[in-house]
Amino acid sequence: MATYAIGDIQGCFGSLQLLLDKCRFDATSDRLWLVGDLVNRGPRSLDTLRFVRDLGSAAITVLGNHDLYLLMTAAGLGRRSRGDTLDEILNATDREDLLDWLRHRPLCHHEGEYCMVHAGLLPQWTVAQARALAAEVEAALSGPTYLDFLANMWGSEPAAWSEELVGWPRLRVIVNAMTRMRFCSPAGVMEFKTKGELSAAPENHLPWFEVPGRRSATDVLVIGHWSALGLRVEPNLLALDSGCFWGRHLTAIRLEDRMLFQVDCSACEAENA
């Protein structure tokens, strides 16, 4: 059995199929770890969602910001982004089954030495604490009042964690750290405007994984979200968003031996042009 962790797919279903062929993925014995953002921007979000859902226990996916955006949009909340590619899902006959399946995905997955999350963890959090905090969000999203959660989920404040936070602000910070964060201050104050390379870091901010004393550094964090960061393979960090939608690559890493697999995504980009 092999476990393949794969970066942001974002509806690039053709590239995903090519990558799985290259890995010789066998759904009867292997597993996929998907870092979130299954959908949006690419041309085949519906096919991607159906495929991953139908893999059942052979695939573990955490929620990314684009996945949450789909759930908000389906609920009629927030403002549609120009250029999103969600209409095929929203108009699908199995729309409600797919959305219900997505609502029940984890925000953070911890297994052995690995912790998979879409964006990152605040420096104050251990992996065990992060997993417990993720469970709070998951309960709100999968529960009967999930529409209330979605209506209060979005927004960039508060920008820092405090044990004293309660209610929607508490859940919002957890969501923002795990699905949106790139840079934060050494004290863990998040900054959401900057999306570029490490050299674009705002003054007095660092990439979250470079904050000194980060309490999750003893585990291996498996992440996506940051296409400008690109592929990074370090002892305690596997950053796998290699910009498939932007015409670069879709990347998989086999966790057992860290062997890399990549496919060229320029065809996906051309299909979406």
C-alpha positions as CSV (number, residue, x, y, z in Angstrom):
1,M,0.0,0.0,0.0
2,A,1.2,3.5,-0.9
3,T,0.0,6.9,0.2
4,Y,0.2,9.7,-2.3
5,A,-0.3,13.3,-1.1
6,I,-1.4,15.6,-4.0
7,G,-1.4,19.4,-4.3
8,D,-4.3,21.7,-5.2
9,I,-6.3,20.2,-8.1
10,Q,-8.8,23.1,-8.6
11,G,-10.9,21.3,-11.1
12,C,-8.0,20.2,-13.3
13,F,-9.4,16.7,-13.6
14,G,-7.5,15.7,-16.7
15,S,-4.2,16.5,-15.0
16,L,-5.3,14.5,-12.0
17,Q,-6.0,11.5,-14.1
18,L,-2.6,11.7,-15.8
19,L,-0.9,12.0,-12.4
20,L,-2.6,9.0,-11.0
21,D,-1.6,7.0,-14.1
22,K,2.0,8.1,-13.6
23,C,1.8,7.0,-9.9
24,R,0.2,3.8,-10.9
25,F,-2.4,4.5,-8.2
26,D,-4.6,1.5,-7.3
27,A,-7.7,2.5,-5.4
28,T,-8.1,-1.0,-4.0
29,S,-4.8,-0.8,-2.1
30,D,-3.4,2.7,-2.2
31,R,-4.6,5.9,-0.6
32,L,-4.7,9.6,-1.7
33,W,-4.2,12.5,0.6
34,L,-5.6,15.7,-1.1
35,V,-4.6,19.1,0.4
36,G,-7.9,20.8,-0.5
37,D,-9.1,23.1,-3.2
38,L,-10.6,20.3,-5.2
39,V,-12.7,22.7,-7.2
40,N,-12.9,26.1,-8.9
41,R,-10.9,27.9,-11.6
42,G,-10.2,24.7,-13.5
43,P,-12.6,23.4,-16.2
44,R,-13.8,20.1,-14.6
45,S,-14.7,20.7,-11.0
46,L,-17.8,18.5,-11.1
47,D,-15.8,15.5,-12.4
48,T,-13.1,16.1,-9.8
49,L,-15.7,16.2,-6.9
50,R,-17.5,13.1,-8.1
51,F,-14.3,11.2,-8.6
52,V,-12.9,11.9,-5.2
53,R,-16.2,11.3,-3.5
54,D,-16.6,7.9,-5.2
55,L,-13.1,6.8,-4.1
56,G,-14.6,6.5,-0.6
57,S,-12.0,5.6,2.1
58,A,-9.2,5.4,-0.5
59,A,-9.1,9.3,-0.5
60,I,-8.8,11.7,2.4
61,T,-9.2,15.4,1.5
62,V,-9.1,18.4,3.8
63,L,-11.1,21.5,3.0
64,G,-9.6,24.4,1.2
65,N,-10.8,28.0,0.8
66,H,-12.2,27.2,-2.7
67,D,-14.1,24.3,-1.3
68,L,-15.6,26.5,1.4
69,Y,-16.4,29.1,-1.2
70,L,-18.4,26.5,-3.1
71,L,-20.4,25.7,0.0
72,M,-21.1,29.4,0.6
73,T,-22.1,30.0,-3.0
74,A,-24.4,27.0,-3.0
75,A,-26.1,28.5,0.1
76,G,-26.6,31.8,-1.6
77,L,-24.1,33.6,0.7
78,G,-21.4,36.1,-0.2
79,R,-20.5,37.5,-3.6
80,R,-19.7,35.4,-6.6
81,S,-16.2,35.8,-7.8
82,R,-15.7,36.7,-11.5
83,G,-14.4,33.7,-13.4
84,D,-15.4,31.0,-10.9
85,T,-16.2,27.7,-12.5
86,L,-18.8,26.3,-10.2
87,D,-22.0,26.4,-12.3
88,E,-21.6,22.9,-13.5
89,I,-21.7,21.7,-9.8
90,L,-24.5,24.1,-8.8
91,N,-26.6,22.8,-11.7
92,A,-25.8,19.1,-11.3
93,T,-28.6,16.6,-10.5
94,D,-26.5,15.2,-7.7
95,R,-25.6,18.6,-6.4
96,E,-27.0,18.1,-2.9
97,D,-25.3,14.8,-2.4
98,L,-22.0,16.3,-3.4
99,L,-22.3,19.3,-1.2
100,D,-23.4,17.2,1.8
101,W,-20.3,15.0,1.2
102,L,-18.1,18.1,1.0
103,R,-19.5,19.5,4.3
104,H,-18.4,16.4,6.1
105,R,-14.8,16.6,5.1
106,P,-12.2,17.4,7.8
107,L,-10.4,20.7,8.1
108,C,-7.2,19.0,9.3
109,H,-6.1,15.4,9.2
110,H,-3.5,14.0,11.6
111,E,-2.0,10.5,11.2
112,G,1.3,9.3,12.6
113,E,4.0,12.0,12.0
114,Y,2.0,13.8,9.3
115,C,-0.6,16.6,9.6
116,M,-2.4,17.6,6.5
117,V,-4.1,21.0,6.3
118,H,-4.8,23.3,3.4
119,A,-2.9,26.5,4.3
120,G,-1.1,26.1,7.7
121,L,-1.2,26.2,11.5
122,L,-0.7,29.2,13.7
123,P,2.7,29.1,15.5
124,Q,1.0,28.8,18.9
125,W,-0.8,25.5,18.0
126,T,0.5,22.0,18.5
127,V,-0.8,19.5,16.0
128,A,-2.9,17.9,18.7
129,Q,-4.4,21.3,19.6
130,A,-5.0,22.1,15.9
131,R,-6.8,18.8,15.4
132,A,-9.1,19.6,18.3
133,L,-9.8,23.1,17.0
134,A,-10.5,21.8,13.6
135,A,-13.1,19.4,15.1
136,E,-15.0,22.5,16.4
137,V,-15.3,23.8,12.9
138,E,-16.2,20.4,11.5
139,A,-19.0,20.0,14.0
140,A,-20.5,23.4,13.0
141,L,-20.2,22.7,9.3
142,S,-21.6,19.2,9.4
143,G,-24.4,20.0,11.9
144,P,-28.0,21.0,11.3
145,T,-27.3,24.8,11.7
146,Y,-24.4,24.8,9.2
147,L,-26.0,27.7,7.2
148,D,-25.5,29.9,10.3
149,F,-21.9,28.9,10.3
150,L,-21.4,29.7,6.6
151,A,-23.1,33.0,7.0
152,N,-20.6,34.0,9.7
153,M,-17.5,32.2,8.5
154,W,-16.0,34.7,6.1
155,G,-13.9,37.8,7.1
156,S,-10.4,38.6,8.2
157,E,-11.0,39.6,11.8
158,P,-10.0,38.7,14.3
159,A,-6.6,38.1,12.8
160,A,-5.0,36.4,15.7
161,W,-5.7,33.4,18.0
162,S,-6.7,33.8,21.6
163,E,-8.0,31.1,24.0
164,E,-10.6,33.6,25.1
165,L,-12.3,33.7,21.7
166,V,-15.8,32.2,21.5
167,G,-18.5,31.8,19.0
168,W,-18.2,32.8,15.4
169,P,-14.9,34.8,15.9
170,R,-13.2,31.7,17.3
171,L,-14.3,29.5,14.4
172,R,-13.4,32.2,11.9
173,V,-9.8,32.4,13.1
174,I,-9.5,28.6,12.9
175,V,-10.8,28.6,9.4
176,N,-8.6,31.5,8.3
177,A,-5.5,29.9,9.6
178,M,-6.1,26.5,8.2
179,T,-7.5,27.6,4.7
180,R,-6.2,31.1,4.0
181,M,-3.0,31.9,5.9
182,R,0.4,32.5,4.2
183,F,2.2,35.2,6.3
184,C,1.9,36.0,10.0
185,S,3.8,38.0,12.5
186,P,6.1,36.2,15.1
187,A,3.2,36.6,17.5
188,G,0.8,34.9,15.1
189,V,-1.1,37.9,13.7
190,M,-2.2,36.9,10.2
191,E,-1.9,39.0,7.1
192,F,-4.2,38.1,4.2
193,K,-3.5,40.6,1.4
194,T,-0.1,39.3,0.3
195,K,-0.1,36.2,-2.0
196,G,3.2,36.3,-3.7
197,E,6.6,34.8,-3.2
198,L,8.5,34.8,0.1
199,S,10.4,37.9,-1.0
200,A,7.0,39.7,-0.9
201,A,6.6,39.2,2.8
202,P,5.0,42.3,4.5
203,E,7.2,44.1,7.0
204,N,7.5,42.3,10.3
205,H,5.8,39.2,8.9
206,L,7.2,35.7,8.1
207,P,5.8,32.7,6.2
208,W,3.9,30.9,8.9
209,F,6.2,27.9,8.8
210,E,9.3,30.0,9.4
211,V,8.1,31.6,12.7
212,P,10.7,30.7,15.4
213,G,9.4,28.4,18.0
214,R,6.4,27.1,15.9
215,R,4.9,24.4,18.1
216,S,3.9,22.2,15.2
217,A,7.5,21.9,13.9
218,T,8.0,18.5,15.4
219,D,5.5,17.0,12.9
220,V,5.5,17.0,9.1
221,L,3.0,19.5,7.8
222,V,1.5,18.6,4.4
223,I,0.0,21.7,2.8
224,G,-1.2,23.3,-0.4
225,H,-2.7,26.8,-1.0
226,W,0.4,28.8,-1.9
227,S,1.1,28.4,-5.6
228,A,3.7,31.2,-5.6
229,L,5.6,29.3,-3.0
230,G,5.8,26.3,-5.2
231,L,6.9,22.8,-4.4
232,R,9.0,22.6,-1.1
233,V,10.1,19.4,0.4
234,E,11.7,19.8,3.8
235,P,12.1,17.5,6.8
236,N,9.0,19.0,8.5
237,L,7.1,20.6,5.5
238,L,5.7,19.2,2.3
239,A,4.2,22.2,0.3
240,L,2.6,20.7,-2.7
241,D,0.7,23.5,-4.6
242,S,2.9,23.6,-7.7
243,G,0.4,25.8,-9.7
244,C,-1.5,23.3,-11.8
245,F,-4.2,25.7,-12.8
246,W,-1.6,28.3,-13.7
247,G,-0.2,26.0,-16.3
248,R,2.7,24.6,-14.2
249,H,2.5,21.2,-12.6
250,L,0.4,18.9,-10.5
251,T,2.5,17.2,-7.9
252,A,2.2,14.0,-5.8
253,I,4.6,12.8,-3.2
254,R,4.6,9.2,-2.0
255,L,4.8,9.6,1.8
256,E,6.5,6.2,2.4
257,D,9.7,7.2,0.6
258,R,9.1,10.8,-0.5
259,M,9.4,10.0,-4.2
260,L,8.0,12.8,-6.3
261,F,5.6,12.5,-9.3
262,Q,4.6,15.4,-11.5
263,V,2.6,16.1,-14.7
264,D,2.6,19.2,-16.9
265,C,-0.6,21.1,-16.5
266,S,-0.3,23.4,-19.5
267,A,-3.1,21.4,-21.3
268,C,-5.5,22.1,-18.4
269,E,-4.7,25.8,-18.6
270,A,-5.3,25.8,-22.3
271,E,-8.6,24.0,-21.9
272,N,-9.7,26.8,-19.4
273,A,-8.5,29.7,-21.6
